[in-house]
Amino acid sequence: MKITIDLPDDLFIAAKQRAAELRQPLRALIERGLRAELGRSTVAAGGAKPVAIRWVTVPGGLPAGVDLSGRSAMRD
């Protein structure tokens, strides 16, 4: 999947240099970093304990006339 992200210039430059040193594409460096970060537990990463989310639901539905078939339809 392709995405667009904003990075500080210094971080982008450092990442490009590191990828070049490792002779791999920047994409591979970013992918490895994300996988490593997502693989760490929140507590081990120095963060707070994970909190269970309690979902609140209410009865109801879409208002009359709302069409979810596309963005332009919803905007109208």
PDB file of N, CA, C and O in Angstrom, chain B, residues numbered from 101:
ATOM      1  N   MET B 101       0.847  -1.169   0.000  1.00  0.00           N
ATOM      2  CA  MET B 101       0.000   0.000   0.000  1.00  0.00           C
ATOM      3  C   MET B 101       0.891   1.230   0.000  1.00  0.00           C
ATOM      4  O   MET B 101       1.914   1.268   0.683  1.00  0.00           O
ATOM      5  N   LYS B 102       0.504   2.210  -0.752  1.00  0.00           N
ATOM      6  CA  LYS B 102       1.271   3.449  -0.784  1.00  0.00           C
ATOM      7  C   LYS B 102       0.620   4.453   0.145  1.00  0.00           C
ATOM      8  O   LYS B 102      -0.605   4.563   0.211  1.00  0.00           O
ATOM      9  N   ILE B 103       1.476   5.197   0.877  1.00  0.00           N
ATOM     10  CA  ILE B 103       0.990   6.243   1.768  1.00  0.00           C
ATOM     11  C   ILE B 103       1.891   7.458   1.625  1.00  0.00           C
ATOM     12  O   ILE B 103       2.977   7.378   1.051  1.00  0.00           O
ATOM     13  N   THR B 104       1.435   8.567   2.145  1.00  0.00           N
ATOM     14  CA  THR B 104       2.246   9.775   2.195  1.00  0.00           C
ATOM     15  C   THR B 104       2.370  10.182   3.651  1.00  0.00           C
ATOM     16  O   THR B 104       1.370  10.260   4.363  1.00  0.00           O
ATOM     17  N   ILE B 105       3.588  10.441   4.097  1.00  0.00           N
ATOM     18  CA  ILE B 105       3.806  10.897   5.467  1.00  0.00           C
ATOM     19  C   ILE B 105       4.693  12.138   5.447  1.00  0.00           C
ATOM     20  O   ILE B 105       5.480  12.341   4.523  1.00  0.00           O
ATOM     21  N   ASP B 106       4.552  12.953   6.471  1.00  0.00           N
ATOM     22  CA  ASP B 106       5.412  14.123   6.635  1.00  0.00           C
ATOM     23  C   ASP B 106       6.464  13.806   7.683  1.00  0.00           C
ATOM     24  O   ASP B 106       6.142  13.379   8.791  1.00  0.00           O
ATOM     25  N   LEU B 107       7.718  14.016   7.327  1.00  0.00           N
ATOM     26  CA  LEU B 107       8.833  13.797   8.255  1.00  0.00           C
ATOM     27  C   LEU B 107       9.649  15.069   8.336  1.00  0.00           C
ATOM     28  O   LEU B 107       9.722  15.823   7.366  1.00  0.00           O
ATOM     29  N   PRO B 108      10.266  15.318   9.485  1.00  0.00           N
ATOM     30  CA  PRO B 108      11.204  16.433   9.548  1.00  0.00           C
ATOM     31  C   PRO B 108      12.353  16.166   8.573  1.00  0.00           C
ATOM     32  O   PRO B 108      12.770  15.023   8.388  1.00  0.00           O
ATOM     33  N   ASP B 109      12.853  17.224   7.961  1.00  0.00           N
ATOM     34  CA  ASP B 109      13.916  17.082   6.960  1.00  0.00           C
ATOM     35  C   ASP B 109      15.119  16.314   7.490  1.00  0.00           C
ATOM     36  O   ASP B 109      15.659  15.452   6.797  1.00  0.00           O
ATOM     37  N   ASP B 110      15.543  16.621   8.718  1.00  0.00           N
ATOM     38  CA  ASP B 110      16.734  15.963   9.260  1.00  0.00           C
ATOM     39  C   ASP B 110      16.521  14.464   9.440  1.00  0.00           C
ATOM     40  O   ASP B 110      17.444  13.677   9.233  1.00  0.00           O
ATOM     41  N   LEU B 111      15.313  14.064   9.824  1.00  0.00           N
ATOM     42  CA  LEU B 111      15.018  12.644   9.991  1.00  0.00           C
ATOM     43  C   LEU B 111      15.000  11.936   8.643  1.00  0.00           C
ATOM     44  O   LEU B 111      15.521  10.828   8.520  1.00  0.00           O
ATOM     45  N   PHE B 112      14.413  12.558   7.640  1.00  0.00           N
ATOM     46  CA  PHE B 112      14.370  11.983   6.303  1.00  0.00           C
ATOM     47  C   PHE B 112      15.782  11.804   5.739  1.00  0.00           C
ATOM     48  O   PHE B 112      16.102  10.759   5.172  1.00  0.00           O
ATOM     49  N   ILE B 113      16.612  12.819   5.899  1.00  0.00           N
ATOM     50  CA  ILE B 113      17.993  12.755   5.388  1.00  0.00           C
ATOM     51  C   ILE B 113      18.768  11.651   6.088  1.00  0.00           C
ATOM     52  O   ILE B 113      19.482  10.881   5.445  1.00  0.00           O
ATOM     53  N   ALA B 114      18.626  11.573   7.415  1.00  0.00           N
ATOM     54  CA  ALA B 114      19.327  10.530   8.176  1.00  0.00           C
ATOM     55  C   ALA B 114      18.850   9.139   7.754  1.00  0.00           C
ATOM     56  O   ALA B 114      19.655   8.214   7.643  1.00  0.00           O
ATOM     57  N   ALA B 115      17.553   8.990   7.522  1.00  0.00           N
ATOM     58  CA  ALA B 115      17.005   7.695   7.110  1.00  0.00           C
ATOM     59  C   ALA B 115      17.522   7.305   5.724  1.00  0.00           C
ATOM     60  O   ALA B 115      17.895   6.153   5.500  1.00  0.00           O
ATOM     61  N   LYS B 116      17.545   8.264   4.796  1.00  0.00           N
ATOM     62  CA  LYS B 116      18.065   7.980   3.455  1.00  0.00           C
ATOM     63  C   LYS B 116      19.538   7.571   3.518  1.00  0.00           C
ATOM     64  O   LYS B 116      19.959   6.651   2.817  1.00  0.00           O
ATOM     65  N   GLN B 117      20.320   8.254   4.359  1.00  0.00           N
ATOM     66  CA  GLN B 117      21.739   7.917   4.500  1.00  0.00           C
ATOM     67  C   GLN B 117      21.907   6.520   5.074  1.00  0.00           C
ATOM     68  O   GLN B 117      22.744   5.747   4.607  1.00  0.00           O
ATOM     69  N   ARG B 118      21.104   6.194   6.095  1.00  0.00           N
ATOM     70  CA  ARG B 118      21.203   4.874   6.726  1.00  0.00           C
ATOM     71  C   ARG B 118      20.813   3.776   5.741  1.00  0.00           C
ATOM     72  O   ARG B 118      21.463   2.732   5.678  1.00  0.00           O
ATOM     73  N   ALA B 119      19.757   4.013   4.977  1.00  0.00           N
ATOM     74  CA  ALA B 119      19.345   3.029   3.970  1.00  0.00           C
ATOM     75  C   ALA B 119      20.447   2.827   2.936  1.00  0.00           C
ATOM     76  O   ALA B 119      20.693   1.700   2.508  1.00  0.00           O
ATOM     77  N   ALA B 120      21.112   3.910   2.531  1.00  0.00           N
ATOM     78  CA  ALA B 120      22.208   3.801   1.569  1.00  0.00           C
ATOM     79  C   ALA B 120      23.374   3.010   2.163  1.00  0.00           C
ATOM     80  O   ALA B 120      23.977   2.178   1.486  1.00  0.00           O
ATOM     81  N   GLU B 121      23.685   3.275   3.435  1.00  0.00           N
ATOM     82  CA  GLU B 121      24.761   2.528   4.099  1.00  0.00           C
ATOM     83  C   GLU B 121      24.458   1.033   4.124  1.00  0.00           C
ATOM     84  O   GLU B 121      25.356   0.209   3.955  1.00  0.00           O
ATOM     85  N   LEU B 122      23.197   0.691   4.333  1.00  0.00           N
ATOM     86  CA  LEU B 122      22.779  -0.709   4.396  1.00  0.00           C
ATOM     87  C   LEU B 122      22.516  -1.298   3.007  1.00  0.00           C
ATOM     88  O   LEU B 122      22.214  -2.484   2.872  1.00  0.00           O
ATOM     89  N   ARG B 123      22.634  -0.455   1.981  1.00  0.00           N
ATOM     90  CA  ARG B 123      22.384  -0.860   0.604  1.00  0.00           C
ATOM     91  C   ARG B 123      21.004  -1.495   0.452  1.00  0.00           C
ATOM     92  O   ARG B 123      20.856  -2.588  -0.094  1.00  0.00           O
ATOM     93  N   GLN B 124      20.006  -0.781   0.950  1.00  0.00           N
ATOM     94  CA  GLN B 124      18.628  -1.238   0.837  1.00  0.00           C
ATOM     95  C   GLN B 124      17.726  -0.038   0.591  1.00  0.00           C
ATOM     96  O   GLN B 124      18.120   1.092   0.880  1.00  0.00           O
ATOM     97  N   PRO B 125      16.542  -0.253   0.073  1.00  0.00           N
ATOM     98  CA  PRO B 125      15.650   0.876  -0.171  1.00  0.00           C
ATOM     99  C   PRO B 125      15.154   1.482   1.137  1.00  0.00           C
ATOM    100  O   PRO B 125      15.069   0.801   2.159  1.00  0.00           O
ATOM    101  N   LEU B 126      14.834   2.748   1.090  1.00  0.00           N
ATOM    102  CA  LEU B 126      14.285   3.427   2.269  1.00  0.00           C
ATOM    103  C   LEU B 126      13.038   2.711   2.756  1.00  0.00           C
ATOM    104  O   LEU B 126      12.806   2.618   3.961  1.00  0.00           O
ATOM    105  N   ARG B 127      12.237   2.209   1.834  1.00  0.00           N
ATOM    106  CA  ARG B 127      11.014   1.489   2.184  1.00  0.00           C
ATOM    107  C   ARG B 127      11.311   0.332   3.146  1.00  0.00           C
ATOM    108  O   ARG B 127      10.579   0.129   4.114  1.00  0.00           O
ATOM    109  N   ALA B 128      12.381  -0.424   2.883  1.00  0.00           N
ATOM    110  CA  ALA B 128      12.735  -1.570   3.722  1.00  0.00           C
ATOM    111  C   ALA B 128      13.148  -1.109   5.125  1.00  0.00           C
ATOM    112  O   ALA B 128      12.801  -1.749   6.118  1.00  0.00           O
ATOM    113  N   LEU B 129      13.878  -0.012   5.203  1.00  0.00           N
ATOM    114  CA  LEU B 129      14.292   0.524   6.500  1.00  0.00           C
ATOM    115  C   LEU B 129      13.079   0.951   7.314  1.00  0.00           C
ATOM    116  O   LEU B 129      12.981   0.643   8.502  1.00  0.00           O
ATOM    117  N   ILE B 130      12.163   1.656   6.679  1.00  0.00           N
ATOM    118  CA  ILE B 130      10.956   2.110   7.374  1.00  0.00           C
ATOM    119  C   ILE B 130      10.101   0.925   7.797  1.00  0.00           C
ATOM    120  O   ILE B 130       9.575   0.905   8.910  1.00  0.00           O
ATOM    121  N   GLU B 131       9.959  -0.059   6.920  1.00  0.00           N
ATOM    122  CA  GLU B 131       9.163  -1.240   7.253  1.00  0.00           C
ATOM    123  C   GLU B 131       9.743  -1.970   8.464  1.00  0.00           C
ATOM    124  O   GLU B 131       9.005  -2.352   9.372  1.00  0.00           O
ATOM    125  N   ARG B 132      11.070  -2.166   8.477  1.00  0.00           N
ATOM    126  CA  ARG B 132      11.704  -2.838   9.625  1.00  0.00           C
ATOM    127  C   ARG B 132      11.493  -2.060  10.909  1.00  0.00           C
ATOM    128  O   ARG B 132      11.209  -2.641  11.956  1.00  0.00           O
ATOM    129  N   GLY B 133      11.635  -0.730  10.827  1.00  0.00           N
ATOM    130  CA  GLY B 133      11.453   0.096  12.010  1.00  0.00           C
ATOM    131  C   GLY B 133      10.038   0.038  12.552  1.00  0.00           C
ATOM    132  O   GLY B 133       9.837  -0.044  13.764  1.00  0.00           O
ATOM    133  N   LEU B 134       9.056   0.080  11.662  1.00  0.00           N
ATOM    134  CA  LEU B 134       7.663  -0.015  12.102  1.00  0.00           C
ATOM    135  C   LEU B 134       7.363  -1.371  12.715  1.00  0.00           C
ATOM    136  O   LEU B 134       6.698  -1.465  13.747  1.00  0.00           O
ATOM    137  N   ARG B 135       7.859  -2.425  12.070  1.00  0.00           N
ATOM    138  CA  ARG B 135       7.626  -3.769  12.627  1.00  0.00           C
ATOM    139  C   ARG B 135       8.266  -3.912  14.010  1.00  0.00           C
ATOM    140  O   ARG B 135       7.673  -4.509  14.908  1.00  0.00           O
ATOM    141  N   ALA B 136       9.455  -3.375  14.181  1.00  0.00           N
ATOM    142  CA  ALA B 136      10.124  -3.445  15.482  1.00  0.00           C
ATOM    143  C   ALA B 136       9.337  -2.665  16.527  1.00  0.00           C
ATOM    144  O   ALA B 136       9.144  -3.145  17.645  1.00  0.00           O
ATOM    145  N   GLU B 137       8.883  -1.471  16.175  1.00  0.00           N
ATOM    146  CA  GLU B 137       8.130  -0.646  17.120  1.00  0.00           C
ATOM    147  C   GLU B 137       6.806  -1.296  17.478  1.00  0.00           C
ATOM    148  O   GLU B 137       6.419  -1.301  18.646  1.00  0.00           O
ATOM    149  N   LEU B 138       6.112  -1.839  16.503  1.00  0.00           N
ATOM    150  CA  LEU B 138       4.814  -2.458  16.765  1.00  0.00           C
ATOM    151  C   LEU B 138       4.956  -3.777  17.509  1.00  0.00           C
ATOM    152  O   LEU B 138       4.011  -4.227  18.158  1.00  0.00           O
ATOM    153  N   GLY B 139       6.118  -4.399  17.425  1.00  0.00           N
ATOM    154  CA  GLY B 139       6.349  -5.661  18.115  1.00  0.00           C
ATOM    155  C   GLY B 139       6.671  -5.505  19.592  1.00  0.00           C
ATOM    156  O   GLY B 139       6.556  -6.454  20.367  1.00  0.00           O
ATOM    157  N   ARG B 140       7.081  -4.286  19.979  1.00  0.00           N
ATOM    158  CA  ARG B 140       7.410  -4.064  21.389  1.00  0.00           C
ATOM    159  C   ARG B 140       6.135  -3.895  22.188  1.00  0.00           C
ATOM    160  O   ARG B 140       5.147  -3.357  21.689  1.00  0.00           O
ATOM    161  N   SER B 141       6.158  -4.361  23.444  1.00  0.00           N
ATOM    162  CA  SER B 141       4.997  -4.129  24.306  1.00  0.00           C
ATOM    163  C   SER B 141       5.028  -2.685  24.783  1.00  0.00           C
ATOM    164  O   SER B 141       6.097  -2.082  24.874  1.00  0.00           O
ATOM    165  N   THR B 142       3.875  -2.138  25.084  1.00  0.00           N
ATOM    166  CA  THR B 142       3.773  -0.742  25.508  1.00  0.00           C
ATOM    167  C   THR B 142       4.547  -0.514  26.799  1.00  0.00           C
ATOM    168  O   THR B 142       5.230   0.501  26.940  1.00  0.00           O
ATOM    169  N   VAL B 143       4.447  -1.451  27.748  1.00  0.00           N
ATOM    170  CA  VAL B 143       5.148  -1.302  29.028  1.00  0.00           C
ATOM    171  C   VAL B 143       6.650  -1.356  28.816  1.00  0.00           C
ATOM    172  O   VAL B 143       7.392  -0.570  29.405  1.00  0.00           O
ATOM    173  N   ALA B 144       7.108  -2.294  27.962  1.00  0.00           N
ATOM    174  CA  ALA B 144       8.542  -2.408  27.701  1.00  0.00           C
ATOM    175  C   ALA B 144       9.065  -1.173  26.994  1.00  0.00           C
ATOM    176  O   ALA B 144      10.241  -0.831  27.124  1.00  0.00           O
ATOM    177  N   ALA B 145       8.214  -0.512  26.257  1.00  0.00           N
ATOM    178  CA  ALA B 145       8.626   0.674  25.512  1.00  0.00           C
ATOM    179  C   ALA B 145       8.655   1.917  26.398  1.00  0.00           C
ATOM    180  O   ALA B 145       8.967   3.007  25.919  1.00  0.00           O
ATOM    181  N   GLY B 146       8.337   1.767  27.676  1.00  0.00           N
ATOM    182  CA  GLY B 146       8.373   2.905  28.587  1.00  0.00           C
ATOM    183  C   GLY B 146       7.057   3.650  28.672  1.00  0.00           C
ATOM    184  O   GLY B 146       6.984   4.708  29.298  1.00  0.00           O
ATOM    185  N   GLY B 147       6.030   3.124  28.061  1.00  0.00           N
ATOM    186  CA  GLY B 147       4.720   3.774  28.094  1.00  0.00           C
ATOM    187  C   GLY B 147       3.861   3.227  29.217  1.00  0.00           C
ATOM    188  O   GLY B 147       4.294   2.377  29.995  1.00  0.00           O
ATOM    189  N   ALA B 148       2.668   3.715  29.289  1.00  0.00           N
ATOM    190  CA  ALA B 148       1.719   3.258  30.300  1.00  0.00           C
ATOM    191  C   ALA B 148       1.146   1.904  29.893  1.00  0.00           C
ATOM    192  O   ALA B 148       1.267   1.483  28.742  1.00  0.00           O
ATOM    193  N   LYS B 149       0.524   1.234  30.855  1.00  0.00           N
ATOM    194  CA  LYS B 149      -0.120  -0.034  30.559  1.00  0.00           C
ATOM    195  C   LYS B 149      -1.251   0.198  29.563  1.00  0.00           C
ATOM    196  O   LYS B 149      -1.915   1.235  29.599  1.00  0.00           O
ATOM    197  N   PRO B 150      -1.466  -0.764  28.678  1.00  0.00           N
ATOM    198  CA  PRO B 150      -2.577  -0.619  27.735  1.00  0.00           C
ATOM    199  C   PRO B 150      -3.904  -0.539  28.480  1.00  0.00           C
ATOM    200  O   PRO B 150      -4.101  -1.214  29.490  1.00  0.00           O
ATOM    201  N   VAL B 151      -4.787   0.269  27.986  1.00  0.00           N
ATOM    202  CA  VAL B 151      -6.098   0.441  28.602  1.00  0.00           C
ATOM    203  C   VAL B 151      -7.129  -0.216  27.705  1.00  0.00           C
ATOM    204  O   VAL B 151      -7.116  -0.026  26.489  1.00  0.00           O
ATOM    205  N   ALA B 152      -8.028  -0.997  28.311  1.00  0.00           N
ATOM    206  CA  ALA B 152      -9.095  -1.609  27.532  1.00  0.00           C
ATOM    207  C   ALA B 152     -10.084  -0.525  27.127  1.00  0.00           C
ATOM    208  O   ALA B 152     -10.479   0.311  27.940  1.00  0.00           O
ATOM    209  N   ILE B 153     -10.470  -0.552  25.886  1.00  0.00           N
ATOM    210  CA  ILE B 153     -11.432   0.427  25.391  1.00  0.00           C
ATOM    211  C   ILE B 153     -12.830  -0.136  25.571  1.00  0.00           C
ATOM    212  O   ILE B 153     -13.114  -1.265  25.173  1.00  0.00           O
ATOM    213  N   ARG B 154     -13.692   0.657  26.169  1.00  0.00           N
ATOM    214  CA  ARG B 154     -15.084   0.268  26.338  1.00  0.00           C
ATOM    215  C   ARG B 154     -15.889   0.988  25.267  1.00  0.00           C
ATOM    216  O   ARG B 154     -16.040   2.209  25.304  1.00  0.00           O
ATOM    217  N   TRP B 155     -16.393   0.234  24.333  1.00  0.00           N
ATOM    218  CA  TRP B 155     -17.139   0.828  23.231  1.00  0.00           C
ATOM    219  C   TRP B 155     -18.550   1.142  23.691  1.00  0.00           C
ATOM    220  O   TRP B 155     -19.216   0.305  24.300  1.00  0.00           O
ATOM    221  N   VAL B 156     -18.995   2.334  23.401  1.00  0.00           N
ATOM    222  CA  VAL B 156     -20.348   2.752  23.730  1.00  0.00           C
ATOM    223  C   VAL B 156     -21.153   2.780  22.453  1.00  0.00           C
ATOM    224  O   VAL B 156     -20.794   3.460  21.491  1.00  0.00           O
ATOM    225  N   THR B 157     -22.241   2.038  22.450  1.00  0.00           N
ATOM    226  CA  THR B 157     -23.094   2.018  21.265  1.00  0.00           C
ATOM    227  C   THR B 157     -24.487   2.474  21.653  1.00  0.00           C
ATOM    228  O   THR B 157     -24.914   2.306  22.794  1.00  0.00           O
ATOM    229  N   VAL B 158     -25.168   3.036  20.717  1.00  0.00           N
ATOM    230  CA  VAL B 158     -26.539   3.496  20.949  1.00  0.00           C
ATOM    231  C   VAL B 158     -27.406   3.032  19.788  1.00  0.00           C
ATOM    232  O   VAL B 158     -26.924   2.870  18.667  1.00  0.00           O
ATOM    233  N   PRO B 159     -28.688   2.821  20.066  1.00  0.00           N
ATOM    234  CA  PRO B 159     -29.557   2.427  18.964  1.00  0.00           C
ATOM    235  C   PRO B 159     -29.738   3.593  17.995  1.00  0.00           C
ATOM    236  O   PRO B 159     -29.648   4.758  18.385  1.00  0.00           O
ATOM    237  N   GLY B 160     -29.987   3.276  16.770  1.00  0.00           N
ATOM    238  CA  GLY B 160     -30.196   4.334  15.794  1.00  0.00           C
ATOM    239  C   GLY B 160     -29.812   3.861  14.417  1.00  0.00           C
ATOM    240  O   GLY B 160     -29.774   2.660  14.150  1.00  0.00           O
ATOM    241  N   GLY B 161     -29.534   4.780  13.564  1.00  0.00           N
ATOM    242  CA  GLY B 161     -29.169   4.436  12.199  1.00  0.00           C
ATOM    243  C   GLY B 161     -28.854   5.709  11.444  1.00  0.00           C
ATOM    244  O   GLY B 161     -28.669   6.774  12.034  1.00  0.00           O
ATOM    245  N   LEU B 162     -28.799   5.584  10.156  1.00  0.00           N
ATOM    246  CA  LEU B 162     -28.512   6.744   9.326  1.00  0.00           C
ATOM    247  C   LEU B 162     -29.743   7.636   9.222  1.00  0.00           C
ATOM    248  O   LEU B 162     -30.871   7.147   9.163  1.00  0.00           O
ATOM    249  N   PRO B 163     -29.521   8.929   9.201  1.00  0.00           N
ATOM    250  CA  PRO B 163     -30.649   9.822   8.956  1.00  0.00           C
ATOM    251  C   PRO B 163     -31.220   9.568   7.558  1.00  0.00           C
ATOM    252  O   PRO B 163     -30.500   9.140   6.656  1.00  0.00           O
ATOM    253  N   ALA B 164     -32.484   9.828   7.390  1.00  0.00           N
ATOM    254  CA  ALA B 164     -33.143   9.613   6.102  1.00  0.00           C
ATOM    255  C   ALA B 164     -32.435  10.409   5.010  1.00  0.00           C
ATOM    256  O   ALA B 164     -32.109  11.581   5.197  1.00  0.00           O
ATOM    257  N   GLY B 165     -32.205   9.774   3.888  1.00  0.00           N
ATOM    258  CA  GLY B 165     -31.608  10.458   2.748  1.00  0.00           C
ATOM    259  C   GLY B 165     -30.094  10.425   2.686  1.00  0.00           C
ATOM    260  O   GLY B 165     -29.526  10.928   1.717  1.00  0.00           O
ATOM    261  N   VAL B 166     -29.408   9.855   3.674  1.00  0.00           N
ATOM    262  CA  VAL B 166     -27.949   9.797   3.651  1.00  0.00           C
ATOM    263  C   VAL B 166     -27.523   8.613   2.794  1.00  0.00           C
ATOM    264  O   VAL B 166     -27.969   7.487   3.012  1.00  0.00           O
ATOM    265  N   ASP B 167     -26.659   8.874   1.821  1.00  0.00           N
ATOM    266  CA  ASP B 167     -26.181   7.856   0.889  1.00  0.00           C
ATOM    267  C   ASP B 167     -24.688   7.640   1.126  1.00  0.00           C
ATOM    268  O   ASP B 167     -23.888   8.560   0.955  1.00  0.00           O
ATOM    269  N   LEU B 168     -24.317   6.423   1.520  1.00  0.00           N
ATOM    270  CA  LEU B 168     -22.914   6.118   1.837  1.00  0.00           C
ATOM    271  C   LEU B 168     -22.178   5.485   0.663  1.00  0.00           C
ATOM    272  O   LEU B 168     -21.117   4.892   0.859  1.00  0.00           O
ATOM    273  N   SER B 169     -22.707   5.593  -0.545  1.00  0.00           N
ATOM    274  CA  SER B 169     -22.091   4.924  -1.683  1.00  0.00           C
ATOM    275  C   SER B 169     -20.796   5.584  -2.152  1.00  0.00           C
ATOM    276  O   SER B 169     -20.046   4.975  -2.913  1.00  0.00           O
ATOM    277  N   GLY B 170     -20.518   6.803  -1.721  1.00  0.00           N
ATOM    278  CA  GLY B 170     -19.281   7.467  -2.113  1.00  0.00           C
ATOM    279  C   GLY B 170     -19.170   8.822  -1.435  1.00  0.00           C
ATOM    280  O   GLY B 170     -20.142   9.339  -0.884  1.00  0.00           O
ATOM    281  N   ARG B 171     -17.985   9.383  -1.484  1.00  0.00           N
ATOM    282  CA  ARG B 171     -17.753  10.679  -0.821  1.00  0.00           C
ATOM    283  C   ARG B 171     -18.618  11.782  -1.388  1.00  0.00           C
ATOM    284  O   ARG B 171     -19.170  12.595  -0.646  1.00  0.00           O
ATOM    285  N   SER B 172     -18.735  11.811  -2.709  1.00  0.00           N
ATOM    286  CA  SER B 172     -19.534  12.882  -3.293  1.00  0.00           C
ATOM    287  C   SER B 172     -20.998  12.740  -2.899  1.00  0.00           C
ATOM    288  O   SER B 172     -21.682  13.740  -2.682  1.00  0.00           O
ATOM    289  N   ALA B 173     -21.488  11.492  -2.804  1.00  0.00           N
ATOM    290  CA  ALA B 173     -22.859  11.284  -2.382  1.00  0.00           C
ATOM    291  C   ALA B 173     -23.070  11.720  -0.942  1.00  0.00           C
ATOM    292  O   ALA B 173     -24.105  12.302  -0.618  1.00  0.00           O
ATOM    293  N   MET B 174     -22.106  11.447  -0.076  1.00  0.00           N
ATOM    294  CA  MET B 174     -22.228  11.861   1.333  1.00  0.00           C
ATOM    295  C   MET B 174     -22.156  13.368   1.456  1.00  0.00           C
ATOM    296  O   MET B 174     -22.866  13.966   2.265  1.00  0.00           O
ATOM    297  N   ARG B 175     -21.300  13.983   0.656  1.00  0.00           N
ATOM    298  CA  ARG B 175     -21.166  15.438   0.699  1.00  0.00           C
ATOM    299  C   ARG B 175     -22.469  16.116   0.285  1.00  0.00           C
ATOM    300  O   ARG B 175     -22.863  17.132   0.859  1.00  0.00           O
ATOM    301  N   ASP B 176     -23.131  15.542  -0.718  1.00  0.00           N
ATOM    302  CA  ASP B 176     -24.401  16.104  -1.204  1.00  0.00           C
ATOM    303  C   ASP B 176     -25.456  15.933  -0.138  1.00  0.00           C
ATOM    304  O   ASP B 176     -26.603  16.335  -0.334  1.00  0.00           O
TER     305      ASP B 176
END
